[in-house]
Structures are given as C-alpha cells and as structure tokens.
Amino acid sequence: MGRYYGAEVTVVEDGGRPARFTWNGRVYGVRRILDHWVTVRMDWSPASTSEVPERRHWRVEAGTAHAQGVYELRHDTSTGEWLLSRVWD
C-alpha cells in the first residue's frame, strides 16, 4: 500500500532523470526507473507567463545503505520544484 507525502526533496539529475534524492536528511540512490509520465494543465500556469507547465512524474526503485523501496517523484517544470509524492511499502 502506498502513502502520500508531498514533501519537498532535493534531486540530483543525470540527463534529466533523477539519479538520487535527499529526503529527511537521507540520500536515496535511484537504482532503476520503473515508470515516467507527464501531466499538463493550463490552470497550473502562473498568470505572468504563457508557458504551459508540465509536471514530470518518475516512479523509481531507490534506497539507502540500509533499505530500499519504490518512490514517486514529481518535478514541476515551471518552478523547478521536486516533491516526493508517494512511497510504497
């Protein structure tokens, strides 16, 4: 079962893909990308820009030295913000 978080994370990218992320002071190395999709909606766009924002979603297998799991990361291209959206047990 998955849990929703919406927590900000720091992501290091490799060619536009997440390579590792930091959450709660721990660094998680991405071992495998399981899925990737993009969502686009005009109502997310700030009024000051005509740019259509994208949210890029990455479902990854990642872990620390002590544990691994499946995590969903979301990248908002208009703000550059990364969120940890969901964690699967």
VODOBA-572868 format. One record per atom (N, C-alpha, C): x, y, z; atom name. Coordinates in nm, 3 decimals. Layout:
BEGIN
<rec east="X" north="Y" up="Z" atomo="CA"/>
...
end
This chain:
BEGIN
<rec east="0.084" north="-0.117" up="0.000" atomo="N"/>
<rec east="0.000" north="0.000" up="0.000" atomo="CA"/>
<rec east="0.089" north="0.124" up="0.000" atomo="C"/>
<rec east="0.049" north="0.226" up="-0.072" atomo="N"/>
<rec east="0.129" north="0.348" up="-0.082" atomo="CA"/>
<rec east="0.082" north="0.455" up="0.015" atomo="C"/>
<rec east="0.177" north="0.541" up="0.051" atomo="N"/>
<rec east="0.146" north="0.656" up="0.137" atomo="CA"/>
<rec east="0.180" north="0.783" up="0.060" atomo="C"/>
<rec east="0.095" north="0.884" up="0.074" atomo="N"/>
<rec east="0.118" north="1.013" up="0.009" atomo="CA"/>
<rec east="0.196" north="1.104" up="0.101" atomo="C"/>
<rec east="0.288" north="1.182" up="0.043" atomo="N"/>
<rec east="0.370" north="1.272" up="0.123" atomo="CA"/>
<rec east="0.360" north="1.417" up="0.080" atomo="C"/>
<rec east="0.395" north="1.449" up="-0.043" atomo="N"/>
<rec east="0.400" north="1.588" up="-0.086" atomo="CA"/>
<rec east="0.514" north="1.664" up="-0.022" atomo="C"/>
<rec east="0.622" north="1.592" up="0.012" atomo="N"/>
<rec east="0.737" north="1.652" up="0.080" atomo="CA"/>
<rec east="0.838" north="1.701" up="-0.023" atomo="C"/>
<rec east="0.894" north="1.820" up="0.000" atomo="N"/>
<rec east="0.999" north="1.869" up="-0.088" atomo="CA"/>
<rec east="1.124" north="1.785" up="-0.071" atomo="C"/>
<rec east="1.187" north="1.754" up="-0.184" atomo="N"/>
<rec east="1.312" north="1.679" up="-0.183" atomo="CA"/>
<rec east="1.412" north="1.749" up="-0.273" atomo="C"/>
<rec east="1.539" north="1.723" up="-0.249" atomo="N"/>
<rec east="1.646" north="1.773" up="-0.335" atomo="CA"/>
<rec east="1.686" north="1.658" up="-0.426" atomo="C"/>
<rec east="1.685" north="1.684" up="-0.557" atomo="N"/>
<rec east="1.714" north="1.579" up="-0.655" atomo="CA"/>
<rec east="1.838" north="1.615" up="-0.736" atomo="C"/>
<rec east="1.924" north="1.519" up="-0.754" atomo="N"/>
<rec east="2.038" north="1.532" up="-0.845" atomo="CA"/>
<rec east="1.999" north="1.456" up="-0.971" atomo="C"/>
<rec east="2.005" north="1.526" up="-1.085" atomo="N"/>
<rec east="1.964" north="1.468" up="-1.212" atomo="CA"/>
<rec east="2.085" north="1.420" up="-1.292" atomo="C"/>
<rec east="2.058" north="1.324" up="-1.378" atomo="N"/>
<rec east="2.156" north="1.275" up="-1.473" atomo="CA"/>
<rec east="2.085" north="1.265" up="-1.608" atomo="C"/>
<rec east="2.111" north="1.361" up="-1.695" atomo="N"/>
<rec east="2.044" north="1.363" up="-1.825" atomo="CA"/>
<rec east="1.895" north="1.388" up="-1.816" atomo="C"/>
<rec east="1.851" north="1.466" up="-1.716" atomo="N"/>
<rec east="1.709" north="1.495" up="-1.699" atomo="CA"/>
<rec east="1.634" north="1.394" up="-1.616" atomo="C"/>
<rec east="1.700" north="1.286" up="-1.578" atomo="N"/>
<rec east="1.637" north="1.182" up="-1.496" atomo="CA"/>
<rec east="1.690" north="1.192" up="-1.353" atomo="C"/>
<rec east="1.608" north="1.159" up="-1.256" atomo="N"/>
<rec east="1.659" north="1.161" up="-1.118" atomo="CA"/>
<rec east="1.763" north="1.051" up="-1.097" atomo="C"/>
<rec east="1.878" north="1.089" up="-1.041" atomo="N"/>
<rec east="1.984" north="0.992" up="-1.011" atomo="CA"/>
<rec east="1.989" north="0.960" up="-0.862" atomo="C"/>
<rec east="1.959" north="1.062" up="-0.779" atomo="N"/>
<rec east="1.949" north="1.042" up="-0.635" atomo="CA"/>
<rec east="1.870" north="1.159" up="-0.577" atomo="C"/>
<rec east="1.814" north="1.137" up="-0.459" atomo="N"/>
<rec east="1.738" north="1.242" up="-0.393" atomo="CA"/>
<rec east="1.762" north="1.237" up="-0.243" atomo="C"/>
<rec east="1.744" north="1.351" up="-0.179" atomo="N"/>
<rec east="1.761" north="1.362" up="-0.035" atomo="CA"/>
<rec east="1.625" north="1.391" up="0.027" atomo="C"/>
<rec east="1.589" north="1.309" up="0.125" atomo="N"/>
<rec east="1.462" north="1.323" up="0.196" atomo="CA"/>
<rec east="1.488" north="1.295" up="0.343" atomo="C"/>
<rec east="1.444" north="1.386" up="0.428" atomo="N"/>
<rec east="1.464" north="1.374" up="0.573" atomo="CA"/>
<rec east="1.610" north="1.351" up="0.610" atomo="C"/>
<rec east="1.701" north="1.418" up="0.540" atomo="N"/>
<rec east="1.842" north="1.407" up="0.571" atomo="CA"/>
<rec east="1.912" north="1.282" up="0.522" atomo="C"/>
<rec east="1.840" north="1.195" up="0.451" atomo="N"/>
<rec east="1.899" north="1.072" up="0.398" atomo="CA"/>
<rec east="1.907" north="1.081" up="0.246" atomo="C"/>
<rec east="2.015" north="1.027" up="0.191" atomo="N"/>
<rec east="2.034" north="1.025" up="0.046" atomo="CA"/>
<rec east="1.989" north="0.889" up="-0.007" atomo="C"/>
<rec east="1.901" north="0.893" up="-0.107" atomo="N"/>
<rec east="1.848" north="0.773" up="-0.170" atomo="CA"/>
<rec east="1.902" north="0.766" up="-0.312" atomo="C"/>
<rec east="1.974" north="0.661" up="-0.344" atomo="N"/>
<rec east="2.024" north="0.642" up="-0.480" atomo="CA"/>
<rec east="1.919" north="0.572" up="-0.565" atomo="C"/>
<rec east="1.894" north="0.626" up="-0.684" atomo="N"/>
<rec east="1.797" north="0.565" up="-0.775" atomo="CA"/>
<rec east="1.865" north="0.447" up="-0.843" atomo="C"/>
<rec east="1.808" north="0.330" up="-0.823" atomo="N"/>
<rec east="1.864" north="0.208" up="-0.881" atomo="CA"/>
<rec east="1.802" north="0.176" up="-1.016" atomo="C"/>
<rec east="1.671" north="0.211" up="-1.029" atomo="N"/>
<rec east="1.601" north="0.177" up="-1.153" atomo="CA"/>
<rec east="1.479" north="0.267" up="-1.168" atomo="C"/>
<rec east="1.454" north="0.313" up="-1.290" atomo="N"/>
<rec east="1.333" north="0.389" up="-1.320" atomo="CA"/>
<rec east="1.227" north="0.290" up="-1.365" atomo="C"/>
<rec east="1.115" north="0.289" up="-1.292" atomo="N"/>
<rec east="1.008" north="0.194" up="-1.321" atomo="CA"/>
<rec east="0.905" north="0.251" up="-1.417" atomo="C"/>
<rec east="0.882" north="0.383" up="-1.409" atomo="N"/>
<rec east="0.780" north="0.446" up="-1.493" atomo="CA"/>
<rec east="0.807" north="0.596" up="-1.499" atomo="C"/>
<rec east="0.759" north="0.658" up="-1.606" atomo="N"/>
<rec east="0.773" north="0.803" up="-1.624" atomo="CA"/>
<rec east="0.656" north="0.852" up="-1.706" atomo="C"/>
<rec east="0.591" north="0.960" up="-1.661" atomo="N"/>
<rec east="0.482" north="1.019" up="-1.738" atomo="CA"/>
<rec east="0.478" north="1.169" up="-1.711" atomo="C"/>
<rec east="0.409" north="1.240" up="-1.799" atomo="N"/>
<rec east="0.400" north="1.386" up="-1.792" atomo="CA"/>
<rec east="0.253" north="1.426" up="-1.789" atomo="C"/>
<rec east="0.220" north="1.520" up="-1.700" atomo="N"/>
<rec east="0.086" north="1.577" up="-1.698" atomo="CA"/>
<rec east="0.097" north="1.725" up="-1.729" atomo="C"/>
<rec east="0.000" north="1.777" up="-1.805" atomo="N"/>
<rec east="-0.001" north="1.917" up="-1.846" atomo="CA"/>
<rec east="-0.141" north="1.973" up="-1.821" atomo="C"/>
<rec east="-0.145" north="2.091" up="-1.756" atomo="N"/>
<rec east="-0.273" north="2.157" up="-1.734" atomo="CA"/>
<rec east="-0.253" north="2.308" up="-1.738" atomo="C"/>
<rec east="-0.339" north="2.376" up="-1.810" atomo="N"/>
<rec east="-0.328" north="2.521" up="-1.824" atomo="CA"/>
<rec east="-0.355" north="2.594" up="-1.692" atomo="C"/>
<rec east="-0.439" north="2.540" up="-1.605" atomo="N"/>
<rec east="-0.472" north="2.611" up="-1.481" atomo="CA"/>
<rec east="-0.358" north="2.610" up="-1.380" atomo="C"/>
<rec east="-0.248" north="2.539" up="-1.406" atomo="N"/>
<rec east="-0.132" north="2.544" up="-1.319" atomo="CA"/>
<rec east="-0.042" north="2.661" up="-1.353" atomo="C"/>
<rec east="-0.065" north="2.720" up="-1.470" atomo="N"/>
<rec east="0.025" north="2.823" up="-1.521" atomo="CA"/>
<rec east="0.007" north="2.954" up="-1.446" atomo="C"/>
<rec east="0.117" north="3.014" up="-1.397" atomo="N"/>
<rec east="0.107" north="3.146" up="-1.335" atomo="CA"/>
<rec east="0.057" north="3.247" up="-1.437" atomo="C"/>
<rec east="-0.017" north="3.346" up="-1.392" atomo="N"/>
<rec east="-0.076" north="3.446" up="-1.482" atomo="CA"/>
<rec east="0.030" north="3.526" up="-1.557" atomo="C"/>
<rec east="0.150" north="3.533" up="-1.505" atomo="N"/>
<rec east="0.255" north="3.614" up="-1.565" atomo="CA"/>
<rec east="0.326" north="3.546" up="-1.683" atomo="C"/>
<rec east="0.288" north="3.424" up="-1.716" atomo="N"/>
<rec east="0.356" north="3.354" up="-1.825" atomo="CA"/>
<rec east="0.255" north="3.283" up="-1.915" atomo="C"/>
<rec east="0.291" north="3.268" up="-2.039" atomo="N"/>
<rec east="0.206" north="3.196" up="-2.133" atomo="CA"/>
<rec east="0.254" north="3.052" up="-2.149" atomo="C"/>
<rec east="0.357" north="3.016" up="-2.076" atomo="N"/>
<rec east="0.415" north="2.883" up="-2.081" atomo="CA"/>
<rec east="0.321" north="2.780" up="-2.018" atomo="C"/>
<rec east="0.306" north="2.667" up="-2.084" atomo="N"/>
<rec east="0.224" north="2.560" up="-2.030" atomo="CA"/>
<rec east="0.311" north="2.476" up="-1.937" atomo="C"/>
<rec east="0.278" north="2.472" up="-1.809" atomo="N"/>
<rec east="0.363" north="2.396" up="-1.715" atomo="CA"/>
<rec east="0.342" north="2.246" up="-1.729" atomo="C"/>
<rec east="0.450" north="2.175" up="-1.707" atomo="N"/>
<rec east="0.445" north="2.029" up="-1.707" atomo="CA"/>
<rec east="0.482" north="1.981" up="-1.568" atomo="C"/>
<rec east="0.422" north="1.872" up="-1.533" atomo="N"/>
<rec east="0.464" north="1.801" up="-1.413" atomo="CA"/>
<rec east="0.513" north="1.665" up="-1.460" atomo="C"/>
<rec east="0.640" north="1.639" up="-1.438" atomo="N"/>
<rec east="0.701" north="1.513" up="-1.478" atomo="CA"/>
<rec east="0.705" north="1.421" up="-1.356" atomo="C"/>
<rec east="0.648" north="1.305" up="-1.373" atomo="N"/>
<rec east="0.638" north="1.208" up="-1.264" atomo="CA"/>
<rec east="0.733" north="1.092" up="-1.293" atomo="C"/>
<rec east="0.807" north="1.052" up="-1.190" atomo="N"/>
<rec east="0.902" north="0.941" up="-1.201" atomo="CA"/>
<rec east="0.875" north="0.841" up="-1.090" atomo="C"/>
<rec east="0.846" north="0.718" up="-1.124" atomo="N"/>
<rec east="0.836" north="0.611" up="-1.025" atomo="CA"/>
<rec east="0.969" north="0.535" up="-1.030" atomo="C"/>
<rec east="1.038" north="0.534" up="-0.916" atomo="N"/>
<rec east="1.173" north="0.479" up="-0.914" atomo="CA"/>
<rec east="1.190" north="0.378" up="-0.801" atomo="C"/>
<rec east="1.281" north="0.287" up="-0.824" atomo="N"/>
<rec east="1.328" north="0.199" up="-0.717" atomo="CA"/>
<rec east="1.454" north="0.265" up="-0.665" atomo="C"/>
<rec east="1.457" north="0.293" up="-0.536" atomo="N"/>
<rec east="1.569" north="0.366" up="-0.477" atomo="CA"/>
<rec east="1.591" north="0.319" up="-0.335" atomo="C"/>
<rec east="1.706" north="0.359" up="-0.281" atomo="N"/>
<rec east="1.730" north="0.320" up="-0.143" atomo="CA"/>
<rec east="1.855" north="0.381" up="-0.084" atomo="C"/>
<rec east="1.871" north="0.353" up="0.044" atomo="N"/>
<rec east="1.989" north="0.392" up="0.120" atomo="CA"/>
<rec east="2.073" north="0.267" up="0.141" atomo="C"/>
<rec east="2.175" north="0.279" up="0.221" atomo="N"/>
<rec east="2.258" north="0.163" up="0.252" atomo="CA"/>
<rec east="2.181" north="0.059" up="0.334" atomo="C"/>
<rec east="2.073" north="0.103" up="0.401" atomo="N"/>
<rec east="2.000" north="0.014" up="0.492" atomo="CA"/>
<rec east="1.865" north="-0.034" up="0.440" atomo="C"/>
<rec east="1.806" north="0.034" up="0.344" atomo="N"/>
<rec east="1.672" north="-0.003" up="0.299" atomo="CA"/>
<rec east="1.649" north="0.043" up="0.156" atomo="C"/>
<rec east="1.555" north="-0.023" up="0.090" atomo="N"/>
<rec east="1.516" north="0.022" up="-0.043" atomo="CA"/>
<rec east="1.366" north="0.013" up="-0.057" atomo="C"/>
<rec east="1.311" north="0.086" up="-0.156" atomo="N"/>
<rec east="1.168" north="0.087" up="-0.177" atomo="CA"/>
<rec east="1.135" north="0.149" up="-0.311" atomo="C"/>
<rec east="1.007" north="0.175" up="-0.332" atomo="N"/>
<rec east="0.958" north="0.237" up="-0.455" atomo="CA"/>
<rec east="0.903" north="0.374" up="-0.417" atomo="C"/>
<rec east="0.947" north="0.475" up="-0.492" atomo="N"/>
<rec east="0.915" north="0.615" up="-0.463" atomo="CA"/>
<rec east="0.866" north="0.683" up="-0.588" atomo="C"/>
<rec east="0.770" north="0.773" up="-0.572" atomo="N"/>
<rec east="0.724" north="0.854" up="-0.684" atomo="CA"/>
<rec east="0.768" north="0.998" up="-0.661" atomo="C"/>
<rec east="0.848" north="1.049" up="-0.755" atomo="N"/>
<rec east="0.897" north="1.186" up="-0.751" atomo="CA"/>
<rec east="0.822" north="1.268" up="-0.854" atomo="C"/>
<rec east="0.794" north="1.394" up="-0.822" atomo="N"/>
<rec east="0.726" north="1.483" up="-0.916" atomo="CA"/>
<rec east="0.808" north="1.609" up="-0.935" atomo="C"/>
<rec east="0.833" north="1.644" up="-1.060" atomo="N"/>
<rec east="0.910" north="1.764" up="-1.094" atomo="CA"/>
<rec east="0.818" north="1.863" up="-1.164" atomo="C"/>
<rec east="0.802" north="1.981" up="-1.105" atomo="N"/>
<rec east="0.723" north="2.089" up="-1.165" atomo="CA"/>
<rec east="0.817" north="2.173" up="-1.249" atomo="C"/>
<rec east="0.802" north="2.168" up="-1.382" atomo="N"/>
<rec east="0.896" north="2.236" up="-1.470" atomo="CA"/>
<rec east="0.886" north="2.388" up="-1.464" atomo="C"/>
<rec east="0.773" north="2.442" up="-1.424" atomo="N"/>
<rec east="0.760" north="2.589" up="-1.418" atomo="CA"/>
<rec east="0.831" north="2.648" up="-1.296" atomo="C"/>
<rec east="0.840" north="2.572" up="-1.188" atomo="N"/>
<rec east="0.906" north="2.622" up="-1.066" atomo="CA"/>
<rec east="1.040" north="2.555" up="-1.040" atomo="C"/>
<rec east="1.063" north="2.440" up="-1.102" atomo="N"/>
<rec east="1.184" north="2.363" up="-1.076" atomo="CA"/>
<rec east="1.176" north="2.281" up="-0.949" atomo="C"/>
<rec east="1.064" north="2.283" up="-0.881" atomo="N"/>
<rec east="1.046" north="2.215" up="-0.753" atomo="CA"/>
<rec east="1.028" north="2.064" up="-0.772" atomo="C"/>
<rec east="1.092" north="1.987" up="-0.685" atomo="N"/>
<rec east="1.075" north="1.842" up="-0.680" atomo="CA"/>
<rec east="1.000" north="1.806" up="-0.551" atomo="C"/>
<rec east="0.905" north="1.713" up="-0.564" atomo="N"/>
<rec east="0.832" north="1.662" up="-0.448" atomo="CA"/>
<rec east="0.839" north="1.511" up="-0.445" atomo="C"/>
<rec east="0.843" north="1.458" up="-0.325" atomo="N"/>
<rec east="0.822" north="1.316" up="-0.306" atomo="CA"/>
<rec east="0.671" north="1.298" up="-0.293" atomo="C"/>
<rec east="0.609" north="1.242" up="-0.395" atomo="N"/>
<rec east="0.462" north="1.231" up="-0.396" atomo="CA"/>
<rec east="0.411" north="1.111" up="-0.319" atomo="C"/>
<rec east="0.482" north="0.999" up="-0.335" atomo="N"/>
<rec east="0.428" north="0.876" up="-0.280" atomo="CA"/>
<rec east="0.540" north="0.777" up="-0.251" atomo="C"/>
<rec east="0.517" north="0.692" up="-0.150" atomo="N"/>
<rec east="0.611" north="0.586" up="-0.114" atomo="CA"/>
<rec east="0.531" north="0.456" up="-0.101" atomo="C"/>
<rec east="0.583" north="0.350" up="-0.161" atomo="N"/>
<rec east="0.519" north="0.219" up="-0.150" atomo="CA"/>
<rec east="0.598" north="0.133" up="-0.052" atomo="C"/>
<rec east="0.525" north="0.062" up="0.032" atomo="N"/>
<rec east="0.587" north="-0.028" up="0.129" atomo="CA"/>
<rec east="0.629" north="-0.157" up="0.063" atomo="C"/>
end
